[in-house]
Amino acid sequence: MAETSAERIARVLAERIVSGELGPGTPLRQDRIAAEFETSHVPAREAFQLLRAQGLAVSEPRRGMRVAPLDHAAMQEIVEIRAALESLALTHAAPRMNANDFEKIQSALEAGDEAQTMEEWELANRAFHRALLAPCKMRKLLTMLDELQLASSRIVFFASRSAGWRPHSSHAHRQIVGALKKRDIATAVALLQRHIRGLERSTDMSGHGPGGGVE
């Protein structure tokens, strides 16, 4: 299905929010966005609602639409919900995985290994989680997880800006894949939960700085 104007605008703005180009509290003005994307106010307004549904924008009385805050409560909620829903998805995905699925997962791992910038690594990280969970075939759940992954990526970028980032491979990702290849689903799910909750350790969750490395 072709991407609508609203979806295209929301996608571009989401990437800017995730990377930190648009920081927490930044105003989102319909007239400016409509002019930038050469469209009417209607798609811009619809895009803002999509961002709001993704948890990336908020509407404040008398202040209009703004980039959502990135505070302790928001971060913790994202991590906990994502850990629960990705575990559910992996529980259903693991028994369905075939050689083609593992090939896609391996490709995402290798892309992460070869990444030379935080932006490249983060895209590879998202691709890994998407490939890992796609075999569950639960469309609504996967859509929710795509949105949560975007919000989660804001935490990764936040921590990397504070702690610095250098190219690295993901030991946690490889542990999960190793368990899946052995068809040890319970271990794979436990490793995935621990990996996602590692986001809470990668930053002090207060907005003042990192508490450890980012995976």
KACOR-V236979 format. One line per field, one symbol per residue. phi: phi as a letter, one per 20 degrees, with the letter a starting at -180 (. if undefined). psi: psi as a letter, one per 20 degrees, with the letter a starting at -180 (. if undefined). burial: I if it has 24 or more other C-alpha atoms within 12 Angstrom, else O. A space follows every 10 residues. Layout:
phi: ???
psi: ???
burial: ???
This chain:
phi: .fffffffff fffffffffn fdegnffdeg ffffffelbe ffffffffff fffemdbcdd gmdmecfffc dgfffffgff ffffffffff gefgfefcff ffffffffff fffefdcgff ffffffffff ffdgffmdgf fffffgffff fffffffgff ffenccgbed fffffffgff femefgfgff ffffffffff efbfmdndqe drfdd
psi: pqprgghggh gghghhggii horpipqopg ggggggjlrr hghgghghhg hghijiqqpp piiaprpqqn rgggghgggg gggghhgggh hhggiipahh ghggghghgh hhhipirhgg ghghgghghg hhihihkngg ghgghgghhg hhhhgghghh hgiqqqprro hgghgghghh hikngggggg hgghggiihh iiqjjijirq jarp.
burial: OOOOIIIIII IIIIIIIIII OIIIOIIIOI OOIIOOOOOO OOIIIIIIII IIOIIIIIIO OOOOIIIIII OOOIIIOIII IIIIIIIIII IIIIIOIOOO IIOIIIOIII IIIOOOOIII IIIIIIIIII IIIIIIOOOO IIOIIIIIII IIIIIIIIII IOOOIOOIII OIIIIIIOOI IOOOIOOIII IIIIIIIIII IIIIIOIOII OOIII
